[in-house]
């Protein structure tokens, strides 16, 4: 899932002498595994309610990765002791709410549409960074954000202008938009927090915090009668989202950041949208709708405006 923390500055350096083909292959596999989570979550939706899936994915992924970062346990414990509320809040926003909203939305919409809407999250991150961190937005980023917003509206309204005028939207798409907003806010808050430990231990801490935050929602589902009735397919999907699509995906992302740097590793995130569409076609029989293509065109145009066009630097002439 796209709920990956932004790389800590200490990890945002390209490793000298690293094999770039291997690094790009690692990053590509990371986003392929991440895209598979959308498919597995859609597949298991009839058997496992969203907050149960969220809790077990986070808890199991944290359990798998915890022994791998045993050299950092002291630093992780110190961070919990000094900034526990901050760690819990960021984990709850970026992992609990972000993932739970996606899983809820997938009960009402298809995985392909969800993957396209989640491509909005970098734009939302830029806008939120303007208000939370005071980072300049600029004219091109602002125009890009407006274009991407238009694309989101086209998808949420499913290309129906009358539905837009009546404010009648599919709840599934609205849940996914909420998830994209949580991801953007999570990214900005994590950038502001600047936790002084390496990326992978940070991931493990946030996974644990996210699982803890998801526990009350999971228990609420149980007491509300939303019982999980996992059969073979459901168990297989859960094993995937916790293992290859969870712990392994986070580990591969960490490795790709170490070799490519945070910027290049994060830009490959857009492969996830393509992989979701292909896998949804192969395994779920989904196809792209006209409104998906139209909305995606606006989102891509907005992303290009916001990221590809750099503002001109003013030249100062000294007499």
C-alpha positions in Angstrom: 0.0 0.0 0.0 1.1 3.6 -0.6 1.3 4.1 3.2 5.1 4.4 3.2 6.9 7.0 5.3 8.9 9.6 3.6 12.6 8.8 3.9 14.5 10.3 6.8 17.2 12.8 5.6 19.9 10.4 6.9 18.7 7.8 4.5 18.2 10.1 1.5 21.7 9.6 0.1 22.7 7.4 -2.8 25.1 4.7 -1.8 28.4 5.0 -3.6 29.2 2.2 -6.0 25.7 0.7 -5.7 24.3 -1.2 -8.7 21.7 1.1 -10.2 19.9 -1.6 -12.2 19.6 -3.7 -9.1 18.4 -0.6 -7.1 15.7 0.2 -9.7 14.6 -3.4 -9.9 14.3 -3.4 -6.1 12.2 -0.3 -6.1 10.0 -1.6 -9.0 9.3 -4.8 -7.1 8.4 -2.8 -4.0 5.7 -0.9 -5.9 4.5 -4.1 -7.6 4.1 -5.7 -4.2 2.3 -2.6 -3.0 -0.1 -2.7 -5.9 -0.9 -6.3 -5.1 -2.3 -5.1 -1.7 -5.1 -3.3 -3.5 -6.0 -6.6 -5.3 -5.8 -8.7 -2.2 -7.8 -6.2 -0.1 -10.6 -6.1 -2.8 -10.5 -9.9 -3.0 -10.8 -10.5 0.8 -13.4 -7.7 1.4 -16.4 -10.2 1.6 -14.6 -12.2 4.2 -12.7 -9.7 6.3 -14.0 -6.2 7.4 -11.7 -3.2 6.7 -10.4 -2.5 10.2 -9.7 -6.1 10.9 -7.6 -6.3 7.8 -5.9 -3.0 8.7 -5.1 -4.2 12.2 -3.8 -7.7 11.3 -1.7 -6.4 8.4 0.0 -3.8 10.5 0.5 -6.0 13.5 1.9 -9.0 11.5 4.2 -6.8 9.4 5.6 -5.2 12.5 6.1 -8.6 14.1 8.0 -9.9 11.0 10.3 -6.8 10.8 10.9 -6.3 14.5 13.7 -8.9 14.8 15.4 -7.5 11.6 16.0 -4.1 13.4 17.2 -5.6 16.7 20.3 -3.5 16.6 18.1 -0.4 16.8 15.8 -1.5 19.6 17.6 0.8 22.1 17.1 3.9 19.9 13.5 2.9 19.2 12.7 2.5 22.9 14.3 5.9 23.6 12.2 7.5 20.9 9.0 5.9 22.3 9.9 7.2 25.8 10.5 10.7 24.6 7.9 11.2 21.9 5.3 8.4 22.3 2.3 10.6 21.5 3.8 12.0 18.4 4.8 8.5 17.1 1.3 7.2 17.9 -0.5 10.1 16.2 1.6 9.9 13.0 1.2 6.1 12.8 -2.5 6.5 13.3 -2.9 9.1 10.5 -0.6 7.5 8.0 -1.1 3.8 8.6 -4.3 3.2 10.5 -6.6 5.8 8.9 -5.0 5.8 5.5 -5.2 2.0 5.1 -8.5 1.6 6.8 -10.1 4.1 4.5 -8.7 2.4 1.4 -10.1 -1.0 2.6 -13.4 0.6 3.4 -13.6 2.3 0.0 -12.8 -0.9 -1.8 -16.1 -2.2 -0.6 -17.8 0.3 -2.9 -15.4 0.9 -5.8 -12.9 -1.0 -7.8 -9.2 -1.3 -7.2 -8.3 0.5 -10.5 -10.2 3.6 -9.5 -8.7 3.5 -6.0 -5.2 3.3 -7.5 -5.8 6.3 -9.7 -7.2 8.5 -6.9 -4.2 7.6 -4.6 -2.0 9.2 -7.3 -3.3 12.5 -5.9 -1.4 12.1 -2.7 1.8 13.8 -3.8 -0.3 16.9 -4.9 -2.0 16.9 -1.5 1.4 16.6 0.2 2.6 19.7 -1.7 -0.5 21.7 -0.7 -0.4 20.6 3.0 3.3 21.3 3.2 2.5 24.9 2.2 0.2 25.3 5.3 1.9 23.0 7.8 5.6 23.6 7.0 5.4 27.0 5.2 7.0 25.6 2.1 6.4 27.7 -1.0 3.8 26.4 -3.4 4.5 28.5 -6.5 2.3 29.2 -9.5 3.0 25.9 -11.3 2.4 23.7 -8.3 -0.8 25.6 -7.6 -2.0 25.1 -11.2 -1.0 21.4 -11.0 -2.9 21.0 -7.8 -6.0 22.5 -9.4 -5.8 20.2 -12.4 -5.3 17.2 -10.2 -8.3 18.3 -8.1 -10.4 18.5 -11.3 -9.3 15.0 -12.2 -10.4 13.8 -8.7 -13.8 15.4 -9.1 -14.3 13.7 -12.5 -13.6 10.3 -11.0 -15.6 10.8 -7.8 -18.6 12.1 -9.9 -17.9 9.2 -12.4 -18.0 11.7 -15.3 -21.6 12.6 -14.5 -22.1 16.4 -14.4 -25.7 16.1 -13.1 -24.4 13.9 -10.2 -21.8 16.6 -9.4 -24.5 19.3 -9.4 -26.6 17.2 -7.0 -23.6 16.4 -4.9 -24.3 12.7 -5.3 -21.0 10.8 -5.1 -20.0 7.2 -4.7 -18.9 6.7 -1.1 -16.1 4.4 -2.2 -14.3 7.1 -4.1 -14.8 9.6 -1.2 -13.2 7.1 1.3 -10.2 6.8 -1.1 -9.9 10.6 -1.4 -9.9 10.7 2.4 -7.1 8.2 2.4 -5.0 10.2 0.0 -5.5 13.3 2.3 -4.3 11.2 5.3 -1.3 10.1 3.3 -0.4 13.7 2.4 -0.8 14.9 6.0 1.2 11.9 7.3 4.0 12.7 4.9 4.2 16.3 6.0 4.0 15.5 9.7 6.7 12.9 9.4 8.9 15.4 7.6 8.3 17.9 10.4 9.0 15.3 13.1 12.5 14.4 11.9 12.8 11.3 14.1 16.5 10.8 14.7 16.6 7.1 13.8 17.1 5.3 10.5 14.2 4.6 8.1 13.5 0.9 8.6 13.3 1.2 12.4 11.1 4.2 12.0 8.8 2.1 9.7 8.6 -0.7 12.3 7.7 1.8 15.1 5.0 3.4 13.0 3.6 0.0 12.0 3.4 -0.9 15.7 1.8 2.5 16.5 -0.6 2.0 13.6 -1.6 -1.4 14.8 -2.2 0.0 18.3 -4.4 2.7 16.9 -6.3 0.3 14.8 -7.1 -2.1 17.7 -10.1 -0.1 19.1 -11.6 0.1 15.6 -11.1 -3.6 15.1 -12.7 -4.4 18.5 -15.6 -2.1 17.6 -16.1 -4.2 14.4 -16.1 -7.3 16.5 -18.7 -6.0 19.0 -20.8 -4.7 16.2 -21.1 -8.2 14.7 -18.6 -7.7 11.8 -17.0 -11.0 12.3 -14.2 -12.3 10.1 -15.0 -15.6 8.4 -11.7 -16.4 6.7 -11.5 -19.3 4.4 -8.6 -20.4 2.2 -8.8 -17.4 -0.1 -9.1 -15.0 2.8 -6.1 -16.5 4.7 -4.1 -16.4 1.5 -4.9 -12.7 1.0 -4.1 -11.8 4.6 -0.8 -13.7 4.4 0.1 -11.7 1.3 -0.8 -8.2 2.7 1.2 -8.9 5.9 4.2 -10.7 4.3 5.1 -9.9 0.6 2.8 -6.9 0.5 3.7 -5.7 4.0 7.0 -6.6 5.7 8.9 -7.4 2.4 7.5 -4.3 0.6 8.6 -2.0 3.5 12.1 -3.7 3.6 12.5 -3.3 -0.2 11.5 0.4 0.0 14.2 0.9 2.7 16.8 -0.7 0.5 15.8 1.3 -2.6 16.1 4.6 -0.6 19.6 3.6 0.6 20.8 3.1 -3.0 18.7 5.5 -5.0 18.1 8.3 -2.5 14.7 9.4 -1.3 13.8 11.5 -4.3 14.3 8.9 -7.1 12.9 6.1 -5.0 9.7 8.0 -4.2 9.2 9.1 -7.9 8.9 5.5 -8.8 5.8 5.4 -6.7 3.7 6.3 -9.8 4.4 2.7 -11.1 2.0 1.6 -8.4 -1.0 3.1 -10.3 0.0 1.2 -13.5 0.5 -2.0 -11.6 -2.9 -1.8 -9.9 -4.7 -1.3 -13.2 -2.9 -4.3 -14.8 -3.3 -6.6 -11.8 -7.0 -5.6 -11.4 -7.6 -6.6 -15.0 -5.7 -9.9 -14.7 -7.1 -11.1 -11.3 -10.3 -9.2 -10.8 -11.6 -8.7 -14.3 -11.7 -4.9 -13.9 -11.4 -2.5 -16.8 -10.7 1.2 -17.1 -13.8 3.4 -17.3 -14.1 6.5 -19.4 -14.2 8.6 -16.3 -11.1 6.8 -15.0 -9.1 7.7 -18.1 -10.4 11.3 -18.1 -9.6 11.8 -14.4 -6.2 10.2 -14.8 -5.3 12.5 -17.6 -6.0 15.6 -15.4 -4.1 14.1 -12.5 -1.1 13.2 -14.7 -1.1 16.7 -16.2 -1.3 18.2 -12.7 1.6 16.1 -11.5 3.7 17.1 -14.5 3.0 20.8 -13.9 3.7 20.5 -10.2 6.9 18.5 -10.4 8.5 18.8 -13.9 8.4 22.6 -14.4 10.9 24.4 -12.2 10.5 28.1 -11.4 13.1 30.3 -13.1 15.8 31.6 -10.8 16.3 35.3 -10.9 19.7 36.4 -11.7 21.1 39.1 -9.5 23.6 41.4 -11.2 26.2 43.0 -8.9 27.5 46.3 -10.2 
